[in-house]
Amino acid sequence: MPKLKNHAGGKKRFRKTATGKFTHRKAGRKHLLTPVSASRKHDMRHTGVITPESNKGKILAKYLPMAK
């Protein structure tokens, strides 16, 4: 049986919370922010949450089998 390894790109972008959810930073906060409304920039400031029951959460669980 081969060793279980975390996906190298996934471990840089996602964190697992104590309740088993995954958090990530939202895209679109690097540059070209002048035409973007303040409320949209405010929404992008917070982290996104992915539940383990969703399709993305199931994929992330396979990508990051040893996530802490």
PyMOL Python script that loads the backbone (N, CA, C, O; Angstrom):
from pymol import cmd

cmd.read_pdbstr("""\
ATOM      1  N   MET A   1       0.849  -1.187   0.000  1.00  0.00           N
ATOM      2  CA  MET A   1       0.000   0.000   0.000  1.00  0.00           C
ATOM      3  C   MET A   1       0.890   1.244   0.000  1.00  0.00           C
ATOM      4  O   MET A   1       1.752   1.367   0.871  1.00  0.00           O
ATOM      5  N   PRO A   2       0.714   2.166  -0.940  1.00  0.00           N
ATOM      6  CA  PRO A   2       1.557   3.370  -0.960  1.00  0.00           C
ATOM      7  C   PRO A   2       1.204   4.323   0.177  1.00  0.00           C
ATOM      8  O   PRO A   2       0.128   4.248   0.771  1.00  0.00           O
ATOM      9  N   LYS A   3       2.151   5.225   0.460  1.00  0.00           N
ATOM     10  CA  LYS A   3       1.941   6.199   1.530  1.00  0.00           C
ATOM     11  C   LYS A   3       0.858   7.192   1.136  1.00  0.00           C
ATOM     12  O   LYS A   3       0.735   7.556  -0.034  1.00  0.00           O
ATOM     13  N   LEU A   4       0.080   7.623   2.107  1.00  0.00           N
ATOM     14  CA  LEU A   4      -0.901   8.679   1.877  1.00  0.00           C
ATOM     15  C   LEU A   4      -0.194  10.023   1.940  1.00  0.00           C
ATOM     16  O   LEU A   4       0.534  10.303   2.893  1.00  0.00           O
ATOM     17  N   LYS A   5      -0.405  10.847   0.934  1.00  0.00           N
ATOM     18  CA  LYS A   5       0.213  12.171   0.933  1.00  0.00           C
ATOM     19  C   LYS A   5      -0.844  13.214   0.632  1.00  0.00           C
ATOM     20  O   LYS A   5      -1.778  12.972  -0.133  1.00  0.00           O
ATOM     21  N   ASN A   6      -0.684  14.382   1.246  1.00  0.00           N
ATOM     22  CA  ASN A   6      -1.563  15.506   0.949  1.00  0.00           C
ATOM     23  C   ASN A   6      -1.217  16.083  -0.409  1.00  0.00           C
ATOM     24  O   ASN A   6      -0.062  16.030  -0.833  1.00  0.00           O
ATOM     25  N   HIS A   7      -2.210  16.634  -1.094  1.00  0.00           N
ATOM     26  CA  HIS A   7      -1.991  17.324  -2.357  1.00  0.00           C
ATOM     27  C   HIS A   7      -1.223  18.616  -2.071  1.00  0.00           C
ATOM     28  O   HIS A   7      -1.640  19.413  -1.232  1.00  0.00           O
ATOM     29  N   ALA A   8      -0.091  18.826  -2.773  1.00  0.00           N
ATOM     30  CA  ALA A   8       0.796  19.950  -2.460  1.00  0.00           C
ATOM     31  C   ALA A   8       0.108  21.290  -2.677  1.00  0.00           C
ATOM     32  O   ALA A   8       0.316  22.217  -1.895  1.00  0.00           O
ATOM     33  N   GLY A   9      -0.703  21.413  -3.717  1.00  0.00           N
ATOM     34  CA  GLY A   9      -1.421  22.658  -3.956  1.00  0.00           C
ATOM     35  C   GLY A   9      -2.546  22.868  -2.966  1.00  0.00           C
ATOM     36  O   GLY A   9      -2.838  23.998  -2.574  1.00  0.00           O
ATOM     37  N   GLY A  10      -3.184  21.766  -2.559  1.00  0.00           N
ATOM     38  CA  GLY A  10      -4.295  21.862  -1.624  1.00  0.00           C
ATOM     39  C   GLY A  10      -3.873  22.289  -0.236  1.00  0.00           C
ATOM     40  O   GLY A  10      -4.588  23.044   0.423  1.00  0.00           O
ATOM     41  N   LYS A  11      -2.724  21.819   0.219  1.00  0.00           N
ATOM     42  CA  LYS A  11      -2.309  22.168   1.579  1.00  0.00           C
ATOM     43  C   LYS A  11      -1.858  23.615   1.691  1.00  0.00           C
ATOM     44  O   LYS A  11      -1.790  24.154   2.796  1.00  0.00           O
ATOM     45  N   LYS A  12      -1.547  24.256   0.564  1.00  0.00           N
ATOM     46  CA  LYS A  12      -1.211  25.679   0.577  1.00  0.00           C
ATOM     47  C   LYS A  12      -2.471  26.551   0.599  1.00  0.00           C
ATOM     48  O   LYS A  12      -2.414  27.700   1.036  1.00  0.00           O
ATOM     49  N   ARG A  13      -3.594  26.024   0.139  1.00  0.00           N
ATOM     50  CA  ARG A  13      -4.790  26.839  -0.073  1.00  0.00           C
ATOM     51  C   ARG A  13      -5.927  26.580   0.901  1.00  0.00           C
ATOM     52  O   ARG A  13      -6.794  27.437   1.073  1.00  0.00           O
ATOM     53  N   PHE A  14      -5.942  25.414   1.543  1.00  0.00           N
ATOM     54  CA  PHE A  14      -7.071  25.046   2.390  1.00  0.00           C
ATOM     55  C   PHE A  14      -6.605  24.655   3.780  1.00  0.00           C
ATOM     56  O   PHE A  14      -5.519  24.102   3.949  1.00  0.00           O
ATOM     57  N   ARG A  15      -7.443  24.950   4.784  1.00  0.00           N
ATOM     58  CA  ARG A  15      -7.199  24.531   6.163  1.00  0.00           C
ATOM     59  C   ARG A  15      -8.428  23.799   6.656  1.00  0.00           C
ATOM     60  O   ARG A  15      -9.553  24.133   6.285  1.00  0.00           O
ATOM     61  N   LYS A  16      -8.210  22.814   7.482  1.00  0.00           N
ATOM     62  CA  LYS A  16      -9.314  22.073   8.070  1.00  0.00           C
ATOM     63  C   LYS A  16      -9.570  22.618   9.471  1.00  0.00           C
ATOM     64  O   LYS A  16      -8.638  22.780  10.259  1.00  0.00           O
ATOM     65  N   THR A  17     -10.833  22.899   9.777  1.00  0.00           N
ATOM     66  CA  THR A  17     -11.188  23.416  11.091  1.00  0.00           C
ATOM     67  C   THR A  17     -11.379  22.255  12.067  1.00  0.00           C
ATOM     68  O   THR A  17     -11.339  21.089  11.674  1.00  0.00           O
ATOM     69  N   ALA A  18     -11.583  22.583  13.324  1.00  0.00           N
ATOM     70  CA  ALA A  18     -11.769  21.554  14.351  1.00  0.00           C
ATOM     71  C   ALA A  18     -13.063  20.771  14.136  1.00  0.00           C
ATOM     72  O   ALA A  18     -13.169  19.620  14.560  1.00  0.00           O
ATOM     73  N   THR A  19     -14.051  21.391  13.477  1.00  0.00           N
ATOM     74  CA  THR A  19     -15.327  20.707  13.238  1.00  0.00           C
ATOM     75  C   THR A  19     -15.324  19.927  11.925  1.00  0.00           C
ATOM     76  O   THR A  19     -16.327  19.298  11.588  1.00  0.00           O
ATOM     77  N   GLY A  20     -14.216  19.954  11.173  1.00  0.00           N
ATOM     78  CA  GLY A  20     -14.117  19.171   9.949  1.00  0.00           C
ATOM     79  C   GLY A  20     -14.402  19.938   8.684  1.00  0.00           C
ATOM     80  O   GLY A  20     -14.337  19.369   7.595  1.00  0.00           O
ATOM     81  N   LYS A  21     -14.722  21.234   8.794  1.00  0.00           N
ATOM     82  CA  LYS A  21     -14.963  22.050   7.604  1.00  0.00           C
ATOM     83  C   LYS A  21     -13.633  22.529   7.040  1.00  0.00           C
ATOM     84  O   LYS A  21     -12.609  22.490   7.723  1.00  0.00           O
ATOM     85  N   PHE A  22     -13.655  22.984   5.780  1.00  0.00           N
ATOM     86  CA  PHE A  22     -12.462  23.520   5.152  1.00  0.00           C
ATOM     87  C   PHE A  22     -12.642  25.015   4.938  1.00  0.00           C
ATOM     88  O   PHE A  22     -13.710  25.468   4.525  1.00  0.00           O
ATOM     89  N   THR A  23     -11.584  25.783   5.225  1.00  0.00           N
ATOM     90  CA  THR A  23     -11.622  27.216   4.980  1.00  0.00           C
ATOM     91  C   THR A  23     -10.643  27.557   3.875  1.00  0.00           C
ATOM     92  O   THR A  23      -9.657  26.851   3.664  1.00  0.00           O
ATOM     93  N   HIS A  24     -10.923  28.651   3.166  1.00  0.00           N
ATOM     94  CA  HIS A  24     -10.056  29.100   2.084  1.00  0.00           C
ATOM     95  C   HIS A  24     -10.189  30.604   1.940  1.00  0.00           C
ATOM     96  O   HIS A  24     -11.174  31.196   2.382  1.00  0.00           O
ATOM     97  N   ARG A  25      -9.190  31.221   1.317  1.00  0.00           N
ATOM     98  CA  ARG A  25      -9.260  32.649   1.022  1.00  0.00           C
ATOM     99  C   ARG A  25     -10.061  32.846  -0.257  1.00  0.00           C
ATOM    100  O   ARG A  25     -10.060  31.981  -1.132  1.00  0.00           O
ATOM    101  N   LYS A  26     -10.738  33.970  -0.367  1.00  0.00           N
ATOM    102  CA  LYS A  26     -11.544  34.249  -1.548  1.00  0.00           C
ATOM    103  C   LYS A  26     -10.696  34.890  -2.637  1.00  0.00           C
ATOM    104  O   LYS A  26      -9.764  35.643  -2.352  1.00  0.00           O
ATOM    105  N   ALA A  27     -11.022  34.587  -3.863  1.00  0.00           N
ATOM    106  CA  ALA A  27     -10.258  35.086  -5.007  1.00  0.00           C
ATOM    107  C   ALA A  27     -10.663  36.512  -5.348  1.00  0.00           C
ATOM    108  O   ALA A  27     -11.768  36.947  -5.026  1.00  0.00           O
ATOM    109  N   GLY A  28      -9.759  37.237  -6.004  1.00  0.00           N
ATOM    110  CA  GLY A  28     -10.087  38.551  -6.530  1.00  0.00           C
ATOM    111  C   GLY A  28      -9.652  39.713  -5.676  1.00  0.00           C
ATOM    112  O   GLY A  28     -10.177  40.812  -5.852  1.00  0.00           O
ATOM    113  N   ARG A  29      -8.708  39.531  -4.744  1.00  0.00           N
ATOM    114  CA  ARG A  29      -8.306  40.614  -3.845  1.00  0.00           C
ATOM    115  C   ARG A  29      -6.894  41.126  -4.121  1.00  0.00           C
ATOM    116  O   ARG A  29      -6.343  41.851  -3.293  1.00  0.00           O
ATOM    117  N   LYS A  30      -6.296  40.776  -5.248  1.00  0.00           N
ATOM    118  CA  LYS A  30      -4.900  41.123  -5.470  1.00  0.00           C
ATOM    119  C   LYS A  30      -4.733  42.459  -6.194  1.00  0.00           C
ATOM    120  O   LYS A  30      -3.989  43.320  -5.724  1.00  0.00           O
ATOM    121  N   HIS A  31      -5.407  42.648  -7.323  1.00  0.00           N
ATOM    122  CA  HIS A  31      -5.208  43.870  -8.106  1.00  0.00           C
ATOM    123  C   HIS A  31      -6.475  44.171  -8.905  1.00  0.00           C
ATOM    124  O   HIS A  31      -7.421  43.383  -8.906  1.00  0.00           O
ATOM    125  N   LEU A  32      -6.483  45.304  -9.575  1.00  0.00           N
ATOM    126  CA  LEU A  32      -7.636  45.779 -10.359  1.00  0.00           C
ATOM    127  C   LEU A  32      -8.878  45.936  -9.482  1.00  0.00           C
ATOM    128  O   LEU A  32      -9.968  45.503  -9.855  1.00  0.00           O
ATOM    129  N   LEU A  33      -8.705  46.556  -8.316  1.00  0.00           N
ATOM    130  CA  LEU A  33      -9.808  46.681  -7.367  1.00  0.00           C
ATOM    131  C   LEU A  33     -10.515  48.033  -7.439  1.00  0.00           C
ATOM    132  O   LEU A  33     -11.471  48.268  -6.699  1.00  0.00           O
ATOM    133  N   THR A  34     -10.058  48.922  -8.316  1.00  0.00           N
ATOM    134  CA  THR A  34     -10.672  50.249  -8.387  1.00  0.00           C
ATOM    135  C   THR A  34     -12.142  50.190  -8.815  1.00  0.00           C
ATOM    136  O   THR A  34     -12.966  50.850  -8.183  1.00  0.00           O
ATOM    137  N   PRO A  35     -12.512  49.436  -9.853  1.00  0.00           N
ATOM    138  CA  PRO A  35     -13.930  49.414 -10.240  1.00  0.00           C
ATOM    139  C   PRO A  35     -14.816  48.547  -9.350  1.00  0.00           C
ATOM    140  O   PRO A  35     -16.035  48.540  -9.517  1.00  0.00           O
ATOM    141  N   VAL A  36     -14.231  47.828  -8.424  1.00  0.00           N
ATOM    142  CA  VAL A  36     -14.997  46.924  -7.571  1.00  0.00           C
ATOM    143  C   VAL A  36     -15.627  47.719  -6.431  1.00  0.00           C
ATOM    144  O   VAL A  36     -14.977  48.566  -5.819  1.00  0.00           O
ATOM    145  N   SER A  37     -16.888  47.439  -6.155  1.00  0.00           N
ATOM    146  CA  SER A  37     -17.592  48.166  -5.098  1.00  0.00           C
ATOM    147  C   SER A  37     -17.034  47.802  -3.726  1.00  0.00           C
ATOM    148  O   SER A  37     -16.448  46.736  -3.539  1.00  0.00           O
ATOM    149  N   ALA A  38     -17.224  48.700  -2.782  1.00  0.00           N
ATOM    150  CA  ALA A  38     -16.705  48.497  -1.429  1.00  0.00           C
ATOM    151  C   ALA A  38     -17.361  47.298  -0.756  1.00  0.00           C
ATOM    152  O   ALA A  38     -16.708  46.573  -0.004  1.00  0.00           O
ATOM    153  N   SER A  39     -18.643  47.085  -1.019  1.00  0.00           N
ATOM    154  CA  SER A  39     -19.329  45.962  -0.381  1.00  0.00           C
ATOM    155  C   SER A  39     -18.798  44.629  -0.913  1.00  0.00           C
ATOM    156  O   SER A  39     -18.699  43.653  -0.170  1.00  0.00           O
ATOM    157  N   ARG A  40     -18.459  44.598  -2.201  1.00  0.00           N
ATOM    158  CA  ARG A  40     -17.914  43.370  -2.769  1.00  0.00           C
ATOM    159  C   ARG A  40     -16.510  43.095  -2.218  1.00  0.00           C
ATOM    160  O   ARG A  40     -16.163  41.950  -1.929  1.00  0.00           O
ATOM    161  N   LYS A  41     -15.716  44.146  -2.078  1.00  0.00           N
ATOM    162  CA  LYS A  41     -14.386  43.985  -1.491  1.00  0.00           C
ATOM    163  C   LYS A  41     -14.493  43.536  -0.041  1.00  0.00           C
ATOM    164  O   LYS A  41     -13.677  42.743   0.430  1.00  0.00           O
ATOM    165  N   HIS A  42     -15.495  44.040   0.665  1.00  0.00           N
ATOM    166  CA  HIS A  42     -15.713  43.642   2.061  1.00  0.00           C
ATOM    167  C   HIS A  42     -16.085  42.171   2.140  1.00  0.00           C
ATOM    168  O   HIS A  42     -15.628  41.471   3.043  1.00  0.00           O
ATOM    169  N   ASP A  43     -16.900  41.689   1.217  1.00  0.00           N
ATOM    170  CA  ASP A  43     -17.286  40.279   1.211  1.00  0.00           C
ATOM    171  C   ASP A  43     -16.103  39.371   0.899  1.00  0.00           C
ATOM    172  O   ASP A  43     -16.025  38.255   1.414  1.00  0.00           O
ATOM    173  N   MET A  44     -15.179  39.842   0.056  1.00  0.00           N
ATOM    174  CA  MET A  44     -14.011  39.038  -0.297  1.00  0.00           C
ATOM    175  C   MET A  44     -12.973  39.015   0.820  1.00  0.00           C
ATOM    176  O   MET A  44     -12.035  38.218   0.777  1.00  0.00           O
ATOM    177  N   ARG A  45     -13.131  39.875   1.812  1.00  0.00           N
ATOM    178  CA  ARG A  45     -12.170  39.959   2.912  1.00  0.00           C
ATOM    179  C   ARG A  45     -12.253  38.737   3.824  1.00  0.00           C
ATOM    180  O   ARG A  45     -11.248  38.324   4.403  1.00  0.00           O
ATOM    181  N   HIS A  46     -13.426  38.168   3.951  1.00  0.00           N
ATOM    182  CA  HIS A  46     -13.640  37.049   4.858  1.00  0.00           C
ATOM    183  C   HIS A  46     -13.275  35.731   4.191  1.00  0.00           C
ATOM    184  O   HIS A  46     -13.264  35.632   2.964  1.00  0.00           O
ATOM    185  N   THR A  47     -12.980  34.732   4.991  1.00  0.00           N
ATOM    186  CA  THR A  47     -12.646  33.421   4.448  1.00  0.00           C
ATOM    187  C   THR A  47     -13.911  32.685   4.038  1.00  0.00           C
ATOM    188  O   THR A  47     -14.979  32.879   4.618  1.00  0.00           O
ATOM    189  N   GLY A  48     -13.771  31.846   3.036  1.00  0.00           N
ATOM    190  CA  GLY A  48     -14.870  30.998   2.598  1.00  0.00           C
ATOM    191  C   GLY A  48     -14.851  29.689   3.357  1.00  0.00           C
ATOM    192  O   GLY A  48     -13.798  29.242   3.810  1.00  0.00           O
ATOM    193  N   VAL A  49     -16.010  29.076   3.498  1.00  0.00           N
ATOM    194  CA  VAL A  49     -16.136  27.823   4.241  1.00  0.00           C
ATOM    195  C   VAL A  49     -16.748  26.773   3.332  1.00  0.00           C
ATOM    196  O   VAL A  49     -17.729  27.034   2.637  1.00  0.00           O
ATOM    197  N   ILE A  50     -16.161  25.581   3.344  1.00  0.00           N
ATOM    198  CA  ILE A  50     -16.674  24.451   2.565  1.00  0.00           C
ATOM    199  C   ILE A  50     -17.034  23.348   3.549  1.00  0.00           C
ATOM    200  O   ILE A  50     -16.196  22.915   4.339  1.00  0.00           O
ATOM    201  N   THR A  51     -18.266  22.901   3.500  1.00  0.00           N
ATOM    202  CA  THR A  51     -18.704  21.843   4.416  1.00  0.00           C
ATOM    203  C   THR A  51     -18.236  20.485   3.896  1.00  0.00           C
ATOM    204  O   THR A  51     -18.119  20.305   2.684  1.00  0.00           O
ATOM    205  N   PRO A  52     -17.967  19.532   4.775  1.00  0.00           N
ATOM    206  CA  PRO A  52     -17.489  18.220   4.316  1.00  0.00           C
ATOM    207  C   PRO A  52     -18.552  17.414   3.574  1.00  0.00           C
ATOM    208  O   PRO A  52     -18.218  16.463   2.867  1.00  0.00           O
ATOM    209  N   GLU A  53     -19.826  17.776   3.724  1.00  0.00           N
ATOM    210  CA  GLU A  53     -20.893  17.029   3.049  1.00  0.00           C
ATOM    211  C   GLU A  53     -21.055  17.443   1.591  1.00  0.00           C
ATOM    212  O   GLU A  53     -21.626  16.695   0.797  1.00  0.00           O
ATOM    213  N   SER A  54     -20.558  18.635   1.226  1.00  0.00           N
ATOM    214  CA  SER A  54     -20.726  19.110  -0.150  1.00  0.00           C
ATOM    215  C   SER A  54     -19.788  18.348  -1.086  1.00  0.00           C
ATOM    216  O   SER A  54     -18.875  17.654  -0.640  1.00  0.00           O
ATOM    217  N   ASN A  55     -20.029  18.490  -2.390  1.00  0.00           N
ATOM    218  CA  ASN A  55     -19.191  17.804  -3.375  1.00  0.00           C
ATOM    219  C   ASN A  55     -17.749  18.271  -3.286  1.00  0.00           C
ATOM    220  O   ASN A  55     -16.829  17.457  -3.360  1.00  0.00           O
ATOM    221  N   LYS A  56     -17.542  19.576  -3.130  1.00  0.00           N
ATOM    222  CA  LYS A  56     -16.180  20.101  -3.003  1.00  0.00           C
ATOM    223  C   LYS A  56     -15.518  19.592  -1.729  1.00  0.00           C
ATOM    224  O   LYS A  56     -14.317  19.322  -1.714  1.00  0.00           O
ATOM    225  N   GLY A  57     -16.295  19.463  -0.669  1.00  0.00           N
ATOM    226  CA  GLY A  57     -15.752  18.954   0.586  1.00  0.00           C
ATOM    227  C   GLY A  57     -15.305  17.506   0.477  1.00  0.00           C
ATOM    228  O   GLY A  57     -14.301  17.121   1.076  1.00  0.00           O
ATOM    229  N   LYS A  58     -16.035  16.705  -0.277  1.00  0.00           N
ATOM    230  CA  LYS A  58     -15.651  15.309  -0.478  1.00  0.00           C
ATOM    231  C   LYS A  58     -14.372  15.204  -1.288  1.00  0.00           C
ATOM    232  O   LYS A  58     -13.525  14.355  -1.013  1.00  0.00           O
ATOM    233  N   ILE A  59     -14.230  16.073  -2.293  1.00  0.00           N
ATOM    234  CA  ILE A  59     -13.005  16.086  -3.097  1.00  0.00           C
ATOM    235  C   ILE A  59     -11.815  16.525  -2.246  1.00  0.00           C
ATOM    236  O   ILE A  59     -10.734  15.944  -2.333  1.00  0.00           O
ATOM    237  N   LEU A  60     -12.023  17.559  -1.419  1.00  0.00           N
ATOM    238  CA  LEU A  60     -10.942  18.042  -0.557  1.00  0.00           C
ATOM    239  C   LEU A  60     -10.521  16.987   0.463  1.00  0.00           C
ATOM    240  O   LEU A  60      -9.344  16.904   0.813  1.00  0.00           O
ATOM    241  N   ALA A  61     -11.450  16.195   0.936  1.00  0.00           N
ATOM    242  CA  ALA A  61     -11.112  15.143   1.899  1.00  0.00           C
ATOM    243  C   ALA A  61     -10.185  14.115   1.268  1.00  0.00           C
ATOM    244  O   ALA A  61      -9.337  13.546   1.955  1.00  0.00           O
ATOM    245  N   LYS A  62     -10.338  13.867  -0.046  1.00  0.00           N
ATOM    246  CA  LYS A  62      -9.441  12.950  -0.742  1.00  0.00           C
ATOM    247  C   LYS A  62      -8.091  13.612  -1.016  1.00  0.00           C
ATOM    248  O   LYS A  62      -7.047  12.964  -0.943  1.00  0.00           O
ATOM    249  N   TYR A  63      -8.121  14.925  -1.334  1.00  0.00           N
ATOM    250  CA  TYR A  63      -6.877  15.667  -1.603  1.00  0.00           C
ATOM    251  C   TYR A  63      -6.014  15.793  -0.360  1.00  0.00           C
ATOM    252  O   TYR A  63      -4.787  15.738  -0.431  1.00  0.00           O
ATOM    253  N   LEU A  64      -6.680  15.966   0.796  1.00  0.00           N
ATOM    254  CA  LEU A  64      -5.954  16.232   2.040  1.00  0.00           C
ATOM    255  C   LEU A  64      -6.299  15.183   3.092  1.00  0.00           C
ATOM    256  O   LEU A  64      -6.993  15.490   4.061  1.00  0.00           O
ATOM    257  N   PRO A  65      -5.824  13.948   2.918  1.00  0.00           N
ATOM    258  CA  PRO A  65      -6.218  12.890   3.861  1.00  0.00           C
ATOM    259  C   PRO A  65      -5.648  13.087   5.262  1.00  0.00           C
ATOM    260  O   PRO A  65      -6.216  12.588   6.233  1.00  0.00           O
ATOM    261  N   MET A  66      -4.522  13.815   5.383  1.00  0.00           N
ATOM    262  CA  MET A  66      -3.900  14.001   6.686  1.00  0.00           C
ATOM    263  C   MET A  66      -3.969  15.465   7.121  1.00  0.00           C
ATOM    264  O   MET A  66      -3.094  15.934   7.849  1.00  0.00           O
ATOM    265  N   ALA A  67      -4.998  16.189   6.682  1.00  0.00           N
ATOM    266  CA  ALA A  67      -5.139  17.594   7.044  1.00  0.00           C
ATOM    267  C   ALA A  67      -5.392  17.730   8.534  1.00  0.00           C
ATOM    268  O   ALA A  67      -6.081  16.912   9.145  1.00  0.00           O
ATOM    269  N   LYS A  68      -4.816  18.790   9.109  1.00  0.00           N
ATOM    270  CA  LYS A  68      -4.985  19.033  10.541  1.00  0.00           C
ATOM    271  C   LYS A  68      -5.961  20.159  10.754  1.00  0.00           C
ATOM    272  O   LYS A  68      -6.243  20.522  11.896  1.00  0.00           O
TER     273      LYS A  68
END
""", "prot")
cmd.dss("prot")
cmd.show_as("cartoon", "prot")
cmd.util.cbc("prot")
cmd.orient("prot")
